[in-house]
Amino acid sequence: MTGVLPALAEAAHGLAIQMVQPGREGLELSARLTPGGGPLQQNISWTIRDTDGVTVYSGTEGTADVSLAPGDYVVDASYGATLIEKLVSLPAATRLKINLVLDAGGLKVEPKLGKIDVPPVASRVRVFSMDGKRLMAVSVTPGEIIRLPEGTYRVESQVSTGNVKAVADVHVTAGRVATIRIAHKAGLARLAFVGAPNAAVRWDIEDQSGSPIATRGGINANVTLLPGTYTARAAVGAELLTATFNIAAGEVRDIMLGN
């Protein structure tokens, strides 16, 4: 969003003007999620630039109180994927207290594999605009609150070790946290090498057609897979161990190879 202040602080935004002695001019900046919400105390970043584009202030305080010479400035308020940019004119002998309305909320994504939580393997959530052209946010922490402007988004949840991905649409309302539970119709293969505990093991997983699905290293590895038939290969030095197995949605399957 872009705009000019302090013309009545554009109605929704708050503005207070304090007359001061020359040399004490400045800006006091704060923000809230909705017009009726309280001021944010954290997770907001401020940047102030002069008309030449030079940054004269940056900080992450809930309220930014900055002494500035009279003139025109560009104020950026960043809250997750929400960014508001305002052109502010600071008159002489004046301090302006500006409270911005972000119109932002939160999104919490909880990926599931039936009754199995995803955290046994790494997962990634990407949030796109509804047309899919703009990537809004990325999270690799299941259950993390992703901060977004109010609107409708396309959410893609992908497990990083395997071939599992699901997509859902969600609406985020300003001042609220939307929780979406994405059910992946997949199972979890727990790979284990039974042998020397210090062995260097490389795992390769292929689907029924022979296409590679995942490569992992270590004595143990977890791979999330769509229902189907797969082949696991464990390379231990010059030795190659192989197992073919089936996996169903919601199933946890232990695949043990060794000698």
MITIMAR-61174 format. One record per residue (C-alpha): residue in three letters; residue number from 1; x, y, z. Coordinates in pm, 1 decimal. Layout:
! residues N
<atom aa="Ala" i="NUM" c1="X" c2="Y" c3="Z"/>
...
END
This chain:
! residues 259
<atom aa="Met" i="1" c1="0.0" c2="0.0" c3="0.0"/>
<atom aa="Thr" i="2" c1="121.9" c2="350.7" c3="-71.8"/>
<atom aa="Gly" i="3" c1="-14.3" c2="689.5" c3="28.3"/>
<atom aa="Val" i="4" c1="53.8" c2="1031.9" c3="166.0"/>
<atom aa="Leu" i="5" c1="25.0" c2="1144.7" c3="529.0"/>
<atom aa="Pro" i="6" c1="-78.3" c2="1340.3" c3="728.5"/>
<atom aa="Ala" i="7" c1="-392.2" c2="1442.0" c3="533.2"/>
<atom aa="Leu" i="8" c1="-624.2" c2="1345.2" c3="821.4"/>
<atom aa="Ala" i="9" c1="-401.8" c2="1036.5" c3="845.1"/>
<atom aa="Glu" i="10" c1="-612.2" c2="890.0" c3="561.9"/>
<atom aa="Ala" i="11" c1="-911.8" c2="837.5" c3="791.0"/>
<atom aa="Ala" i="12" c1="-827.2" c2="486.2" c3="920.5"/>
<atom aa="His" i="13" c1="-472.9" c2="569.9" c3="1027.4"/>
<atom aa="Gly" i="14" c1="-428.7" c2="772.0" c3="1345.8"/>
<atom aa="Leu" i="15" c1="-247.6" c2="1105.4" c3="1366.0"/>
<atom aa="Ala" i="16" c1="-156.7" c2="1335.6" c3="1653.5"/>
<atom aa="Ile" i="17" c1="33.2" c2="1662.2" c3="1606.6"/>
<atom aa="Gln" i="18" c1="255.0" c2="1807.5" c3="1878.5"/>
<atom aa="Met" i="19" c1="405.2" c2="2153.7" c3="1850.0"/>
<atom aa="Val" i="20" c1="767.9" c2="2161.5" c3="1967.7"/>
<atom aa="Gln" i="21" c1="1066.7" c2="2393.6" c3="1973.9"/>
<atom aa="Pro" i="22" c1="1264.7" c2="2408.8" c3="1647.1"/>
<atom aa="Gly" i="23" c1="1527.2" c2="2134.1" c3="1646.5"/>
<atom aa="Arg" i="24" c1="1303.1" c2="1886.5" c3="1831.2"/>
<atom aa="Glu" i="25" c1="1101.4" c2="1774.3" c3="1526.5"/>
<atom aa="Gly" i="26" c1="1045.4" c2="1404.7" c3="1464.0"/>
<atom aa="Leu" i="27" c1="814.6" c2="1110.1" c3="1408.7"/>
<atom aa="Glu" i="28" c1="662.9" c2="865.8" c3="1656.6"/>
<atom aa="Leu" i="29" c1="542.2" c2="558.7" c3="1466.4"/>
<atom aa="Ser" i="30" c1="320.9" c2="272.9" c3="1580.7"/>
<atom aa="Ala" i="31" c1="91.2" c2="20.3" c3="1411.5"/>
<atom aa="Arg" i="32" c1="-209.0" c2="-200.5" c3="1476.4"/>
<atom aa="Leu" i="33" c1="-361.4" c2="-490.0" c3="1283.9"/>
<atom aa="Thr" i="34" c1="-714.1" c2="-345.1" c3="1257.5"/>
<atom aa="Pro" i="35" c1="-872.1" c2="-1.1" c3="1314.9"/>
<atom aa="Gly" i="36" c1="-1001.9" c2="-115.8" c3="1653.7"/>
<atom aa="Gly" i="37" c1="-697.5" c2="-318.2" c3="1755.7"/>
<atom aa="Gly" i="38" c1="-429.5" c2="-236.6" c3="2009.7"/>
<atom aa="Pro" i="39" c1="-76.1" c2="-131.1" c3="1917.2"/>
<atom aa="Leu" i="40" c1="168.2" c2="-400.4" c3="1810.3"/>
<atom aa="Gln" i="41" c1="461.5" c2="-453.1" c3="2045.1"/>
<atom aa="Gln" i="42" c1="673.4" c2="-687.6" c3="1832.5"/>
<atom aa="Asn" i="43" c1="731.3" c2="-847.6" c3="1490.7"/>
<atom aa="Ile" i="44" c1="718.3" c2="-512.5" c3="1310.6"/>
<atom aa="Ser" i="45" c1="1008.8" c2="-347.7" c3="1128.4"/>
<atom aa="Trp" i="46" c1="1037.9" c2="22.6" c3="1050.6"/>
<atom aa="Thr" i="47" c1="1240.7" c2="197.0" c3="781.7"/>
<atom aa="Ile" i="48" c1="1249.9" c2="571.4" c3="717.7"/>
<atom aa="Arg" i="49" c1="1410.7" c2="709.0" c3="400.4"/>
<atom aa="Asp" i="50" c1="1461.2" c2="1062.6" c3="281.1"/>
<atom aa="Thr" i="51" c1="1354.6" c2="1176.1" c3="-66.4"/>
<atom aa="Asp" i="52" c1="1694.6" c2="1072.3" c3="-205.1"/>
<atom aa="Gly" i="53" c1="1629.1" c2="714.4" c3="-92.0"/>
<atom aa="Val" i="54" c1="1885.6" c2="726.0" c3="188.9"/>
<atom aa="Thr" i="55" c1="1782.3" c2="528.9" c3="498.7"/>
<atom aa="Val" i="56" c1="1781.6" c2="760.0" c3="799.9"/>
<atom aa="Tyr" i="57" c1="1633.4" c2="508.2" c3="1044.6"/>
<atom aa="Ser" i="58" c1="1563.7" c2="135.1" c3="1071.9"/>
<atom aa="Gly" i="59" c1="1449.9" c2="-63.2" c3="1374.0"/>
<atom aa="Thr" i="60" c1="1219.6" c2="-331.7" c3="1508.6"/>
<atom aa="Glu" i="61" c1="1072.0" c2="-157.0" c3="1811.4"/>
<atom aa="Gly" i="62" c1="696.0" c2="-169.1" c3="1856.7"/>
<atom aa="Thr" i="63" c1="704.7" c2="212.2" c3="1858.6"/>
<atom aa="Ala" i="64" c1="969.3" c2="402.9" c3="1665.5"/>
<atom aa="Asp" i="65" c1="1046.5" c2="745.2" c3="1813.9"/>
<atom aa="Val" i="66" c1="1286.0" c2="925.1" c3="1579.0"/>
<atom aa="Ser" i="67" c1="1417.9" c2="1281.5" c3="1576.5"/>
<atom aa="Leu" i="68" c1="1427.7" c2="1419.4" c3="1222.4"/>
<atom aa="Ala" i="69" c1="1478.8" c2="1748.3" c3="1046.2"/>
<atom aa="Pro" i="70" c1="1166.5" c2="1899.1" c3="885.0"/>
<atom aa="Gly" i="71" c1="1106.7" c2="1762.0" c3="536.0"/>
<atom aa="Asp" i="72" c1="954.3" c2="1476.5" c3="337.2"/>
<atom aa="Tyr" i="73" c1="1018.8" c2="1112.9" c3="424.8"/>
<atom aa="Val" i="74" c1="908.8" c2="766.4" c3="311.7"/>
<atom aa="Val" i="75" c1="800.8" c2="544.3" c3="601.6"/>
<atom aa="Asp" i="76" c1="790.8" c2="164.4" c3="555.8"/>
<atom aa="Ala" i="77" c1="614.0" c2="-58.9" c3="808.3"/>
<atom aa="Ser" i="78" c1="683.5" c2="-430.1" c3="753.7"/>
<atom aa="Tyr" i="79" c1="492.2" c2="-707.5" c3="932.0"/>
<atom aa="Gly" i="80" c1="567.3" c2="-1049.3" c3="782.1"/>
<atom aa="Ala" i="81" c1="442.2" c2="-1033.6" c3="422.0"/>
<atom aa="Thr" i="82" c1="255.4" c2="-708.2" c3="492.6"/>
<atom aa="Leu" i="83" c1="425.9" c2="-387.6" c3="383.0"/>
<atom aa="Ile" i="84" c1="280.9" c2="-37.1" c3="409.6"/>
<atom aa="Glu" i="85" c1="467.8" c2="254.1" c3="253.1"/>
<atom aa="Lys" i="86" c1="371.0" c2="613.9" c3="333.8"/>
<atom aa="Leu" i="87" c1="505.5" c2="951.4" c3="224.1"/>
<atom aa="Val" i="88" c1="514.7" c2="1176.7" c3="532.0"/>
<atom aa="Ser" i="89" c1="564.3" c2="1554.0" c3="533.3"/>
<atom aa="Leu" i="90" c1="713.8" c2="1674.8" c3="861.7"/>
<atom aa="Pro" i="91" c1="657.4" c2="2051.0" c3="913.6"/>
<atom aa="Ala" i="92" c1="893.5" c2="2270.3" c3="1113.3"/>
<atom aa="Ala" i="93" c1="838.6" c2="2287.9" c3="1492.4"/>
<atom aa="Thr" i="94" c1="626.1" c2="1969.8" c3="1482.2"/>
<atom aa="Arg" i="95" c1="638.3" c2="1613.0" c3="1604.8"/>
<atom aa="Leu" i="96" c1="393.9" c2="1374.4" c3="1437.8"/>
<atom aa="Lys" i="97" c1="254.5" c2="1066.8" c3="1611.7"/>
<atom aa="Ile" i="98" c1="131.8" c2="831.0" c3="1340.5"/>
<atom aa="Asn" i="99" c1="-49.2" c2="502.2" c3="1406.6"/>
<atom aa="Leu" i="100" c1="-80.8" c2="285.7" c3="1093.8"/>
<atom aa="Val" i="101" c1="-348.2" c2="23.1" c3="1030.3"/>
<atom aa="Leu" i="102" c1="-189.4" c2="-283.7" c3="867.7"/>
<atom aa="Asp" i="103" c1="-509.4" c2="-478.2" c3="783.6"/>
<atom aa="Ala" i="104" c1="-314.7" c2="-797.5" c3="853.8"/>
<atom aa="Gly" i="105" c1="-372.0" c2="-1132.7" c3="1020.5"/>
<atom aa="Gly" i="106" c1="-200.2" c2="-1465.8" c3="1063.5"/>
<atom aa="Leu" i="107" c1="-204.0" c2="-1812.2" c3="911.5"/>
<atom aa="Lys" i="108" c1="-112.3" c2="-2131.6" c3="1094.0"/>
<atom aa="Val" i="109" c1="-65.3" c2="-2444.9" c3="881.0"/>
<atom aa="Glu" i="110" c1="-71.1" c2="-2788.2" c3="1045.5"/>
<atom aa="Pro" i="111" c1="28.7" c2="-3065.8" c3="801.0"/>
<atom aa="Lys" i="112" c1="-85.2" c2="-3420.1" c3="885.0"/>
<atom aa="Leu" i="113" c1="-34.2" c2="-3769.6" c3="744.6"/>
<atom aa="Gly" i="114" c1="-361.3" c2="-3919.3" c3="859.0"/>
<atom aa="Lys" i="115" c1="-298.1" c2="-3963.4" c3="1231.7"/>
<atom aa="Ile" i="116" c1="76.6" c2="-3908.5" c3="1181.1"/>
<atom aa="Asp" i="117" c1="217.3" c2="-3560.3" c3="1237.7"/>
<atom aa="Val" i="118" c1="458.5" c2="-3441.1" c3="969.4"/>
<atom aa="Pro" i="119" c1="742.0" c2="-3331.5" c3="1207.2"/>
<atom aa="Pro" i="120" c1="923.5" c2="-3672.2" c3="1187.5"/>
<atom aa="Val" i="121" c1="1040.4" c2="-3542.1" c3="848.1"/>
<atom aa="Ala" i="122" c1="1113.4" c2="-3193.4" c3="722.3"/>
<atom aa="Ser" i="123" c1="825.4" c2="-3007.8" c3="561.3"/>
<atom aa="Arg" i="124" c1="777.7" c2="-2674.5" c3="386.8"/>
<atom aa="Val" i="125" c1="477.6" c2="-2445.7" c3="347.5"/>
<atom aa="Arg" i="126" c1="459.2" c2="-2189.9" c3="69.3"/>
<atom aa="Val" i="127" c1="183.7" c2="-1929.0" c3="50.8"/>
<atom aa="Phe" i="128" c1="90.7" c2="-1782.1" c3="-287.8"/>
<atom aa="Ser" i="129" c1="-151.5" c2="-1520.3" c3="-412.2"/>
<atom aa="Met" i="130" c1="-466.8" c2="-1683.6" c3="-550.3"/>
<atom aa="Asp" i="131" c1="-346.3" c2="-1650.0" c3="-908.9"/>
<atom aa="Gly" i="132" c1="-30.2" c2="-1836.8" c3="-811.3"/>
<atom aa="Lys" i="133" c1="195.1" c2="-1565.9" c3="-953.7"/>
<atom aa="Arg" i="134" c1="325.4" c2="-1415.7" c3="-629.1"/>
<atom aa="Leu" i="135" c1="501.6" c2="-1605.4" c3="-352.5"/>
<atom aa="Met" i="136" c1="394.2" c2="-1436.5" c3="-28.6"/>
<atom aa="Ala" i="137" c1="570.6" c2="-1640.5" c3="239.9"/>
<atom aa="Val" i="138" c1="768.0" c2="-1958.7" c3="308.7"/>
<atom aa="Ser" i="139" c1="778.4" c2="-2152.2" c3="636.3"/>
<atom aa="Val" i="140" c1="973.1" c2="-2465.4" c3="728.1"/>
<atom aa="Thr" i="141" c1="838.4" c2="-2481.1" c3="1083.4"/>
<atom aa="Pro" i="142" c1="507.7" c2="-2672.8" c3="1116.8"/>
<atom aa="Gly" i="143" c1="253.9" c2="-2466.5" c3="1310.4"/>
<atom aa="Glu" i="144" c1="444.9" c2="-2138.2" c3="1271.5"/>
<atom aa="Ile" i="145" c1="222.3" c2="-1828.7" c3="1246.6"/>
<atom aa="Ile" i="146" c1="271.9" c2="-1672.6" c3="903.7"/>
<atom aa="Arg" i="147" c1="183.5" c2="-1300.6" c3="897.8"/>
<atom aa="Leu" i="148" c1="-12.2" c2="-1190.0" c3="590.6"/>
<atom aa="Pro" i="149" c1="-230.3" c2="-904.2" c3="464.5"/>
<atom aa="Glu" i="150" c1="-603.6" c2="-975.9" c3="479.4"/>
<atom aa="Gly" i="151" c1="-705.2" c2="-1176.4" c3="173.3"/>
<atom aa="Thr" i="152" c1="-743.1" c2="-1522.3" c3="18.8"/>
<atom aa="Tyr" i="153" c1="-437.3" c2="-1735.1" c3="-52.4"/>
<atom aa="Arg" i="154" c1="-329.5" c2="-2064.4" c3="-203.9"/>
<atom aa="Val" i="155" c1="-130.3" c2="-2274.7" c3="42.7"/>
<atom aa="Glu" i="156" c1="109.7" c2="-2546.1" c3="-74.0"/>
<atom aa="Ser" i="157" c1="234.3" c2="-2794.2" c3="184.3"/>
<atom aa="Gln" i="158" c1="521.8" c2="-3017.1" c3="73.0"/>
<atom aa="Val" i="159" c1="720.4" c2="-3277.2" c3="259.6"/>
<atom aa="Ser" i="160" c1="1083.2" c2="-3226.6" c3="163.4"/>
<atom aa="Thr" i="161" c1="1186.4" c2="-3594.1" c3="179.8"/>
<atom aa="Gly" i="162" c1="958.6" c2="-3773.8" c3="-60.6"/>
<atom aa="Asn" i="163" c1="691.7" c2="-3708.1" c3="-321.0"/>
<atom aa="Val" i="164" c1="411.8" c2="-3568.8" c3="-104.4"/>
<atom aa="Lys" i="165" c1="244.7" c2="-3233.2" c3="-174.2"/>
<atom aa="Ala" i="166" c1="-102.3" c2="-3091.2" c3="-105.1"/>
<atom aa="Val" i="167" c1="-272.6" c2="-2761.8" c3="-192.2"/>
<atom aa="Ala" i="168" c1="-553.8" c2="-2576.9" c3="-15.2"/>
<atom aa="Asp" i="169" c1="-713.5" c2="-2230.9" c3="-28.0"/>
<atom aa="Val" i="170" c1="-760.4" c2="-2019.5" c3="284.8"/>
<atom aa="His" i="171" c1="-890.8" c2="-1673.4" c3="374.5"/>
<atom aa="Val" i="172" c1="-699.0" c2="-1460.1" c3="625.2"/>
<atom aa="Thr" i="173" c1="-897.6" c2="-1201.1" c3="823.4"/>
<atom aa="Ala" i="174" c1="-725.5" c2="-896.5" c3="970.9"/>
<atom aa="Gly" i="175" c1="-664.8" c2="-928.7" c3="1343.8"/>
<atom aa="Arg" i="176" c1="-719.5" c2="-1304.7" c3="1351.1"/>
<atom aa="Val" i="177" c1="-516.1" c2="-1621.4" c3="1305.3"/>
<atom aa="Ala" i="178" c1="-659.0" c2="-1870.3" c3="1056.1"/>
<atom aa="Thr" i="179" c1="-565.0" c2="-2233.5" c3="1122.0"/>
<atom aa="Ile" i="180" c1="-567.3" c2="-2480.3" c3="834.8"/>
<atom aa="Arg" i="181" c1="-502.0" c2="-2852.0" c3="872.0"/>
<atom aa="Ile" i="182" c1="-374.6" c2="-3008.9" c3="551.5"/>
<atom aa="Ala" i="183" c1="-420.1" c2="-3384.5" c3="532.3"/>
<atom aa="His" i="184" c1="-156.9" c2="-3552.2" c3="317.6"/>
<atom aa="Lys" i="185" c1="-273.9" c2="-3888.4" c3="187.3"/>
<atom aa="Ala" i="186" c1="62.1" c2="-4053.5" c3="237.4"/>
<atom aa="Gly" i="187" c1="260.6" c2="-4287.5" c3="455.6"/>
<atom aa="Leu" i="188" c1="593.0" c2="-4273.7" c3="635.4"/>
<atom aa="Ala" i="189" c1="878.3" c2="-4511.2" c3="550.8"/>
<atom aa="Arg" i="190" c1="1135.8" c2="-4538.2" c3="830.3"/>
<atom aa="Leu" i="191" c1="1459.2" c2="-4668.0" c3="680.6"/>
<atom aa="Ala" i="192" c1="1716.2" c2="-4835.3" c3="903.0"/>
<atom aa="Phe" i="193" c1="2051.2" c2="-5002.7" c3="833.8"/>
<atom aa="Val" i="194" c1="2117.7" c2="-5297.1" c3="1066.2"/>
<atom aa="Gly" i="195" c1="2494.4" c2="-5328.8" c3="1080.7"/>
<atom aa="Ala" i="196" c1="2799.5" c2="-5132.0" c3="1185.6"/>
<atom aa="Pro" i="197" c1="2673.6" c2="-4823.6" c3="1373.3"/>
<atom aa="Asn" i="198" c1="2941.3" c2="-4602.2" c3="1216.5"/>
<atom aa="Ala" i="199" c1="2876.8" c2="-4716.8" c3="858.0"/>
<atom aa="Ala" i="200" c1="2836.7" c2="-4455.6" c3="585.3"/>
<atom aa="Val" i="201" c1="2497.9" c2="-4532.8" c3="429.4"/>
<atom aa="Arg" i="202" c1="2330.6" c2="-4369.2" c3="131.0"/>
<atom aa="Trp" i="203" c1="1961.5" c2="-4439.2" c3="72.2"/>
<atom aa="Asp" i="204" c1="1794.9" c2="-4411.6" c3="-267.9"/>
<atom aa="Ile" i="205" c1="1417.0" c2="-4450.3" c3="-309.7"/>
<atom aa="Glu" i="206" c1="1255.9" c2="-4521.3" c3="-647.4"/>
<atom aa="Asp" i="207" c1="891.9" c2="-4559.0" c3="-743.5"/>
<atom aa="Gln" i="208" c1="750.1" c2="-4855.8" c3="-932.7"/>
<atom aa="Ser" i="209" c1="854.0" c2="-4708.9" c3="-1269.1"/>
<atom aa="Gly" i="210" c1="1215.3" c2="-4660.8" c3="-1152.9"/>
<atom aa="Ser" i="211" c1="1194.0" c2="-4283.5" c3="-1117.0"/>
<atom aa="Pro" i="212" c1="1404.9" c2="-4144.0" c3="-830.3"/>
<atom aa="Ile" i="213" c1="1200.9" c2="-4009.9" c3="-537.8"/>
<atom aa="Ala" i="214" c1="1451.1" c2="-3928.6" c3="-264.3"/>
<atom aa="Thr" i="215" c1="1815.5" c2="-3964.3" c3="-160.9"/>
<atom aa="Arg" i="216" c1="1911.6" c2="-3960.1" c3="206.2"/>
<atom aa="Gly" i="217" c1="2222.2" c2="-4028.4" c3="408.6"/>
<atom aa="Gly" i="218" c1="2270.1" c2="-4188.3" c3="749.2"/>
<atom aa="Ile" i="219" c1="2203.4" c2="-4508.3" c3="941.6"/>
<atom aa="Asn" i="220" c1="1837.0" c2="-4405.8" c3="973.7"/>
<atom aa="Ala" i="221" c1="1621.8" c2="-4192.9" c3="744.4"/>
<atom aa="Asn" i="222" c1="1254.4" c2="-4102.1" c3="717.5"/>
<atom aa="Val" i="223" c1="1084.1" c2="-4063.5" c3="380.2"/>
<atom aa="Thr" i="224" c1="721.3" c2="-3962.1" c3="325.8"/>
<atom aa="Leu" i="225" c1="558.3" c2="-4129.6" c3="27.1"/>
<atom aa="Leu" i="226" c1="232.6" c2="-4133.5" c3="-161.7"/>
<atom aa="Pro" i="227" c1="53.1" c2="-4471.9" c3="-152.9"/>
<atom aa="Gly" i="228" c1="221.3" c2="-4717.2" c3="-387.4"/>
<atom aa="Thr" i="229" c1="508.6" c2="-4957.6" c3="-443.9"/>
<atom aa="Tyr" i="230" c1="867.7" c2="-4847.1" c3="-393.9"/>
<atom aa="Thr" i="231" c1="1223.5" c2="-4981.2" c3="-390.6"/>
<atom aa="Ala" i="232" c1="1473.1" c2="-4876.7" c3="-124.1"/>
<atom aa="Arg" i="233" c1="1844.2" c2="-4917.6" c3="-190.8"/>
<atom aa="Ala" i="234" c1="2108.2" c2="-4880.6" c3="77.1"/>
<atom aa="Ala" i="235" c1="2462.3" c2="-4830.7" c3="-51.9"/>
<atom aa="Val" i="236" c1="2717.2" c2="-4923.6" c3="217.9"/>
<atom aa="Gly" i="237" c1="3064.1" c2="-4900.2" c3="71.3"/>
<atom aa="Ala" i="238" c1="3072.8" c2="-5140.7" c3="-224.4"/>
<atom aa="Glu" i="239" c1="2767.8" c2="-5329.6" c3="-96.6"/>
<atom aa="Leu" i="240" c1="2418.2" c2="-5254.5" c3="-226.6"/>
<atom aa="Leu" i="241" c1="2114.5" c2="-5375.4" c3="-31.1"/>
<atom aa="Thr" i="242" c1="1765.4" c2="-5362.6" c3="-181.1"/>
<atom aa="Ala" i="243" c1="1406.9" c2="-5396.4" c3="-57.1"/>
<atom aa="Thr" i="244" c1="1076.7" c2="-5350.5" c3="-241.2"/>
<atom aa="Phe" i="245" c1="775.7" c2="-5252.5" c3="-31.9"/>
<atom aa="Asn" i="246" c1="422.0" c2="-5118.3" c3="-45.1"/>
<atom aa="Ile" i="247" c1="293.5" c2="-4829.2" c3="161.8"/>
<atom aa="Ala" i="248" c1="-60.5" c2="-4707.5" c3="225.0"/>
<atom aa="Ala" i="249" c1="-198.3" c2="-4367.8" c3="332.0"/>
<atom aa="Gly" i="250" c1="-148.6" c2="-4315.2" c3="704.7"/>
<atom aa="Glu" i="251" c1="83.1" c2="-4616.7" c3="738.8"/>
<atom aa="Val" i="252" c1="418.4" c2="-4611.8" c3="916.3"/>
<atom aa="Arg" i="253" c1="642.1" c2="-4875.1" c3="756.0"/>
<atom aa="Asp" i="254" c1="979.0" c2="-4987.1" c3="895.2"/>
<atom aa="Ile" i="255" c1="1226.8" c2="-5091.4" c3="625.3"/>
<atom aa="Met" i="256" c1="1536.5" c2="-5254.7" c3="770.4"/>
<atom aa="Leu" i="257" c1="1835.0" c2="-5359.7" c3="560.2"/>
<atom aa="Gly" i="258" c1="2162.5" c2="-5507.5" c3="676.4"/>
<atom aa="Asn" i="259" c1="2360.5" c2="-5820.0" c3="734.9"/>
END
